[in-house]
Amino acid sequence: MAKAPVLTPQADDFPRWYQDLVSKAELADIGPVRGTMVIRPYGYGLWERMQQEVDARIKAAGAQNAYFPLFIPQAYLTKEAEHVEGFAPELAVVTHGGGKELEKPVVVRPTSETIVNDYFSKWVQSYRDLPLLINQWANVVRWELRPRVFLRTTEFLWQEGHTAHATYEEARGYAAHIHQEVYADFLENVLAMDVVPGRKTVRERFAGAINTLTLEGMMGDGKALQLTTSHELGQNFAKAFETRYLSKDGREEYVWQTSWGSTTRMVGALVIMHGDDDGLRIPPRLAPVQVVIVAVKGDDAVLDTVHGIADRLKTAGIRVHVDDRTDTPFGRRAVDWELKGVPVRVEVGPRDVENGTAVLVRRVAGCKEPTPIGALSEILPTVLEDDQALLLAQSRKRRNDRTVEVTTVEEAAEAASIGWARIAWETLGVHGEAKLAEQVVTVRCLIAADGSVPESDDQPGNIAVVARAY
């Protein structure tokens, strides 16, 4: 009798495969309140590595970390009409506290543009106070109707940046810098994700923004996922909150602003972009554990060899874990590490010790081979970089293979059933976008003919990237 697979095969039921993997790789559990999640240590370890990488890039861009309250006066949100309209269906409103009805309701933070501006208006007095570049790592709550762990949850973790600038050009340039040098660099060079940088249409952009820049990725099932966004807010919030400064020539001016964010959705994206029927495949540059060294049996020679290998690899700068749980069957442990997607497994048994070799198992490339133990510290850095590049190449090939050029709304909708479509924006337009929306297909972004980010929605030659999305 054939052995039942550990995971539901992707081809049989992709959503079930995703749920199986999140659970069996010990990433997260469903929380007690609908739409919430409990992030388990292995899943949180991935998020911590993402935080470290993104935070370093944010700080290199000049922003400093701060923290703003979780509770925001509901009255704040009403000050910017488009903003409150966009978020109203997702708000969690607190009306009682301490056993009493509150005089003024508060909302649980859905995003912080309003409360940040309340304080920016106090902190910014003159041009000398600009630019003001703030970031916070926090949780937010948006009441989600169709939750899915990591991808769409009522509460999720994120970073949100908020900045104030003296000029439109400076704000616009900073939003673009975050888009490319922080987010695109991280997604491509750490998460090994092929992404399409673009500009959101008016229908899809952030509530209260004058422009939203996005990075869209194609997942393993051909659907799109918005990975990060960077918004130009113009002066909308500045005027609502009277965030002004005294210019060099003595005039009072409203600041120009940006906001931008990335979330725990990236953990879900990691699963559905790189995962396969055997489990996760973690990019080596991200992996909290890059190499796991597995003792096949528990005799002293094997254990001494395993720990000696670990010491040498740590000295070489590799993140290593030793699995010496020899009271657990080797086959079960091997399956567990496959599920968790650790990039490289080094297996050592008594015969390997005698031969001076170890079995090198590469999760990304899907191969195994005997390797001299003495050569591991020299070989593995190259192996890890090769597998990092392979993941990105596979991600890019999937998008290229499953993206088609179309000329009609009908063709775009049909193509979106299996992948992405590209169609001239002047052909599609807002009316075609509305027709696609009726079929749950969206314009993920607009790109210029050369693949760059357009300067405007109506720039000649703009192309709409069309897909079904998470």
C-alpha positions in Angstrom: 0.0 0.0 0.0 1.3 3.4 -1.0 2.3 5.6 2.0 0.0 8.6 2.5 1.7 12.0 1.8 2.5 14.2 4.7 0.9 17.2 2.9 -2.0 17.4 0.6 -0.4 17.7 -2.9 -0.6 21.2 -4.4 -2.2 19.9 -7.5 -5.0 18.3 -5.6 -6.0 21.2 -3.3 -3.7 24.2 -3.1 -5.5 25.9 -0.2 -5.5 22.7 1.8 -1.8 22.2 1.0 -1.1 25.7 2.4 -3.1 25.0 5.6 -1.3 21.6 6.1 2.1 23.2 5.7 1.5 26.1 8.0 0.4 23.6 10.7 2.9 20.8 10.1 5.9 23.0 9.7 4.8 24.6 13.1 4.5 28.1 11.7 1.2 29.1 13.3 -2.1 28.0 14.8 -5.5 29.6 14.4 -6.3 31.9 17.3 -9.3 31.8 19.6 -11.0 34.8 18.0 -12.0 34.5 14.4 -9.3 35.9 12.1 -6.5 35.8 14.7 -3.4 33.6 14.7 -0.9 32.3 17.2 2.6 32.6 15.6 4.7 29.6 16.8 8.4 29.9 17.5 9.5 28.6 14.1 7.2 31.0 12.3 8.2 33.9 14.5 11.9 33.1 13.9 11.2 33.7 10.2 9.5 37.0 11.0 12.4 38.0 13.3 14.8 37.5 10.5 12.6 39.5 8.2 12.4 42.3 10.8 16.2 42.4 11.2 16.8 42.7 7.4 14.0 45.3 6.8 14.9 47.3 9.9 18.5 47.6 8.8 17.4 48.9 5.4 15.0 51.4 7.0 17.6 52.8 9.3 20.0 53.0 6.4 17.3 55.2 4.7 17.5 57.6 7.7 14.4 56.7 9.5 14.3 56.1 13.3 12.0 53.8 15.2 9.3 55.1 17.6 6.0 53.8 19.0 2.5 55.3 18.9 -0.5 54.1 21.0 -2.7 51.1 20.0 -5.9 53.1 20.7 -6.7 56.1 18.5 -9.6 58.5 19.1 -12.3 57.7 16.5 -12.6 61.4 15.9 -9.1 61.4 14.4 -10.1 59.2 11.5 -13.0 61.4 10.5 -10.6 64.3 9.8 -9.5 62.8 6.4 -12.7 61.8 4.6 -11.2 59.4 2.0 -9.1 57.7 4.7 -12.0 57.0 7.1 -14.2 55.9 4.2 -11.6 53.4 3.1 -11.1 51.9 6.5 -14.6 52.1 8.0 -15.6 48.5 7.2 -12.5 47.2 8.8 -12.5 49.2 12.1 -12.7 47.6 15.6 -14.3 50.3 17.7 -14.0 50.3 21.6 -17.1 51.8 23.3 -16.6 50.5 26.8 -13.6 50.4 29.2 -13.3 49.9 32.9 -16.9 48.8 33.1 -18.2 52.1 31.8 -19.3 53.5 28.4 -16.6 55.7 27.0 -17.4 59.4 26.4 -15.6 59.2 23.1 -15.1 55.9 21.2 -11.6 54.8 20.3 -10.5 52.6 17.4 -7.9 49.8 17.7 -5.1 50.9 15.4 -5.8 50.0 11.7 -2.9 52.1 10.6 -1.4 55.2 12.2 -1.5 58.1 9.7 -4.0 60.0 11.8 -2.3 59.7 15.2 1.1 60.2 13.7 0.0 63.5 12.2 -1.5 64.7 15.5 2.0 64.5 16.9 3.9 65.6 13.7 1.8 68.8 13.9 3.4 69.4 17.4 6.9 68.3 16.5 7.3 70.2 13.2 7.7 73.9 13.6 10.2 75.0 10.9 12.1 73.8 7.9 14.9 72.8 10.3 12.7 70.0 11.7 12.4 68.4 8.3 12.6 65.8 7.0 11.0 63.9 9.9 11.4 60.2 9.3 9.7 57.8 11.7 9.1 54.0 11.6 7.3 51.8 14.1 7.1 48.0 14.5 3.6 47.2 15.9 0.4 45.2 15.5 -2.7 46.5 13.8 -6.3 45.3 13.6 -8.5 45.3 10.5 -11.7 43.2 10.8 -11.2 40.6 8.1 -14.2 38.9 6.5 -12.3 36.1 4.8 -9.3 35.3 7.1 -6.4 33.1 6.1 -3.4 32.6 8.4 -0.6 35.0 7.6 -2.2 36.2 4.3 -5.3 37.9 5.7 -5.8 38.1 9.5 -7.8 40.4 11.7 -4.7 41.2 13.7 -1.2 41.2 12.1 2.3 42.4 12.8 4.0 45.0 10.6 6.2 48.0 10.3 4.8 51.3 9.2 6.9 54.3 8.2 5.6 57.9 8.3 7.6 60.9 7.0 7.1 64.6 6.6 9.1 66.6 4.0 9.4 70.2 2.9 8.6 69.6 -0.8 6.5 67.4 -3.0 9.6 66.3 -4.9 11.5 65.3 -1.7 8.5 63.2 -0.5 8.0 61.6 -3.8 11.7 60.7 -4.0 11.6 59.2 -0.5 8.6 57.0 -1.2 10.4 55.7 -4.3 13.6 55.1 -2.3 11.7 53.0 0.2 9.9 51.1 -2.6 13.2 50.2 -4.3 16.1 50.3 -1.9 14.3 48.9 1.2 11.4 46.7 -0.1 12.5 45.5 -3.6 16.0 44.9 -2.4 14.9 42.9 0.5 12.3 40.8 -1.4 14.6 40.0 -4.2 17.9 39.6 -2.4 16.8 38.1 0.8 13.5 36.4 0.2 14.5 35.4 -3.4 11.2 36.6 -4.7 10.7 37.8 -8.2 8.6 41.0 -7.9 7.0 43.4 -10.3 7.3 47.1 -9.1 4.5 49.2 -10.2 1.9 52.0 -9.5 -1.5 51.2 -8.2 -4.6 52.5 -10.1 -6.9 55.0 -8.5 -9.3 52.2 -7.7 -6.6 50.2 -5.9 -4.5 52.8 -4.1 -4.3 53.5 -0.4 -7.2 55.5 1.1 -6.0 59.1 1.5 -2.9 58.7 -0.8 -2.2 60.5 -4.1 -0.1 57.6 -5.3 0.7 54.1 -4.1 3.7 52.1 -5.2 3.5 48.4 -4.9 5.6 45.2 -5.3 3.5 42.3 -6.7 4.6 38.7 -6.6 3.3 35.6 -8.4 2.5 32.8 -6.0 2.9 29.1 -6.7 -0.7 28.8 -7.9 -0.4 31.7 -10.3 -2.3 34.2 -8.2 -0.8 37.6 -7.2 0.0 38.8 -3.8 0.7 42.5 -2.9 3.9 42.2 -0.8 4.7 45.7 0.2 3.5 49.3 -0.5 4.8 52.8 -0.3 2.4 55.7 -0.5 2.7 59.4 -1.4 0.2 61.1 0.8 0.6 64.6 -0.7 -0.7 67.2 1.8 -4.0 65.4 2.5 -3.2 64.6 6.1 -1.1 67.7 6.6 -4.2 69.9 5.9 -6.5 67.8 8.0 -4.2 68.0 11.0 -2.6 71.4 10.3 0.9 69.9 10.0 2.8 73.0 8.9 6.3 74.5 9.0 7.9 77.9 8.7 9.9 77.9 5.4 13.3 79.6 4.9 11.6 82.7 3.5 9.3 82.9 6.5 6.1 81.5 5.0 3.9 78.9 6.6 3.7 75.8 4.4 2.0 72.4 4.7 4.4 69.4 4.8 4.4 66.7 2.1 4.2 63.2 3.5 4.7 59.5 2.8 3.7 56.2 4.6 4.9 52.7 3.8 4.6 49.2 5.3 5.4 45.5 5.2 3.7 42.8 7.2 3.6 39.2 8.4 1.9 38.5 5.1 5.5 38.0 3.9 5.7 34.8 5.9 2.6 33.5 4.0 4.1 34.6 0.8 7.3 32.7 1.6 5.2 29.5 1.9 3.2 29.9 -1.2 5.9 31.2 -3.5 8.7 28.8 -2.6 6.9 25.8 -1.0 6.5 22.4 -2.6 4.8 19.1 -1.9 7.6 18.2 0.6 7.2 21.5 2.6 8.9 24.9 2.9 12.0 25.9 1.0 13.6 28.8 3.0 16.0 31.1 1.1 19.5 30.7 2.7 20.0 34.4 3.3 16.8 34.5 5.4 16.9 31.1 7.1 17.4 31.3 10.9 19.0 27.9 10.5 21.0 27.6 7.3 22.4 24.1 7.9 21.1 21.4 10.2 23.6 18.7 11.1 21.8 15.4 11.9 23.3 12.6 13.9 21.9 9.4 12.4 22.8 7.4 15.5 23.9 8.2 19.0 27.3 6.7 19.4 30.1 8.9 20.7 32.1 9.1 17.5 29.1 10.3 15.5 28.1 12.9 18.2 31.7 14.2 18.5 31.9 14.5 14.7 28.6 16.3 14.4 29.5 18.9 17.1 32.9 19.4 15.5 31.4 20.1 12.1 29.0 22.6 13.8 31.8 24.5 15.5 33.7 24.8 12.2 30.6 26.0 10.3 29.8 28.6 12.9 33.4 29.9 12.6 32.7 30.2 8.9 29.7 32.4 9.7 27.0 29.9 8.9 23.9 29.7 11.1 23.9 26.1 12.3 21.7 23.7 14.4 22.7 20.3 15.7 20.0 17.6 15.7 21.2 14.9 18.1 17.8 13.6 19.1 18.8 10.1 18.3 15.9 8.7 20.5 13.6 9.9 17.6 13.7 7.8 14.4 16.0 9.3 11.8 13.4 9.1 9.0 10.9 11.2 11.0 13.5 13.8 11.8 14.5 14.0 8.1 10.9 14.6 7.1 10.5 17.3 9.8 13.5 19.2 8.4 12.2 18.8 4.9 8.9 20.3 6.1 10.7 23.2 7.8 12.6 24.0 4.6 16.1 24.3 6.2 18.3 24.9 3.1 21.0 22.2 3.8 21.0 19.0 5.9 24.3 17.4 6.7 23.7 13.7 7.8 26.4 11.8 9.7 26.2 8.2 10.7 28.8 5.6 11.9 29.8 4.6 8.3 30.2 8.3 7.4 32.6 8.8 10.3 34.7 5.8 9.2 34.8 7.2 5.6 35.4 10.8 6.6 32.4 11.9 4.7 28.8 13.2 5.4 25.7 13.2 3.2 24.9 16.7 2.0 21.2 17.2 1.3 20.2 20.4 -0.5 16.5 21.3 0.1 16.2 23.9 -2.7 18.1 22.0 -5.4 16.6 18.7 -4.3 19.7 16.6 -4.4 22.0 14.7 -2.0 25.7 13.6 -2.3 28.5 12.4 -0.1 30.9 15.1 0.8 34.3 15.1 2.6 33.7 16.3 6.1 36.9 18.5 6.0 35.5 20.3 2.9 32.1 21.3 4.3 33.2 24.7 5.7 34.6 25.6 2.4 31.9 24.2 0.2 28.7 25.3 2.0 28.9 29.1 1.6 28.9 28.6 -2.1 26.1 26.0 -2.0 24.0 28.4 0.0 24.5 31.2 -2.4 23.8 28.9 -5.4 20.5 27.8 -3.9 19.6 31.4 -3.0 20.0 32.3 -6.7 18.1 29.2 -7.8 15.0 30.1 -5.8 14.9 33.6 -7.4 15.4 32.1 -10.9 12.6 29.6 -10.3 10.3 32.4 -9.1 11.1 34.5 -12.1 10.6 31.6 -14.5 7.2 30.9 -13.1 6.1 34.5 -13.7 7.5 34.6 -17.2 5.9 31.2 -18.1 2.5 32.1 -16.7 2.1 35.7 -17.9 0.5 36.4 -21.3 -0.1 39.4 -23.5 -3.8 40.1 -24.2 -5.8 42.7 -26.0 -9.3 42.4 -24.6 -11.0 42.3 -21.2 -12.3 38.8 -21.9 -8.8 37.5 -22.7 -7.5 39.2 -19.5 -10.1 37.5 -17.3 -9.4 34.1 -19.0 -5.7 34.4 -18.5 -6.2 35.3 -14.9 -7.6 31.9 -14.2 -4.1 30.3 -14.5 -1.7 33.2 -14.2 -1.2 36.9 -15.1 -2.1 39.0 -18.1 -0.6 42.2 -19.5 -2.8 44.6 -21.4 -2.4 48.2 -22.6 -3.9 50.5 -20.0 -5.3 52.7 -22.7 -7.2 49.7 -24.0 -8.4 48.5 -20.6 -9.1 51.8 -18.8 -11.2 52.3 -15.7 -14.3 50.8 -17.4 -12.4 47.6 -18.2 -11.0 47.5 -14.7 -14.5 47.7 -13.3 -15.6 44.8 -15.6 -12.7 42.7 -14.4 -13.6 43.4 -10.8 -17.0 41.9 -11.4 -15.1 38.6 -12.0 -12.9 39.1 -9.0 -9.9 40.0 -11.2 -7.9 43.1 -10.4 -5.3 45.4 -11.9 -2.4 44.6 -9.7 -0.4 47.6 -10.9 0.6 49.8 -13.9 4.0 49.5 -15.3 5.8 51.5 -18.1 6.5 49.9 -21.4 10.2 49.3 -20.3 9.1 47.6 -17.1 9.8 50.7 -14.8 7.4 52.4 -12.6 5.3 55.0 -14.5 5.5 58.7 -13.6 1.7 59.0 -13.8 -1.5 56.9 -14.3 -2.0 58.2 -17.8 1.6 58.0 -19.0 1.6 56.9 -22.7 2.4 53.2 -23.1 1.4 52.1 -19.6 0.7 48.4 -19.2 -1.8 47.0 -16.7 -0.8 43.8 -14.9 -4.0 41.8 -14.3 -4.5 38.8 -12.0 -6.6 37.2 -9.4 -5.1 37.9 -6.0 -5.0 36.8 -2.4 
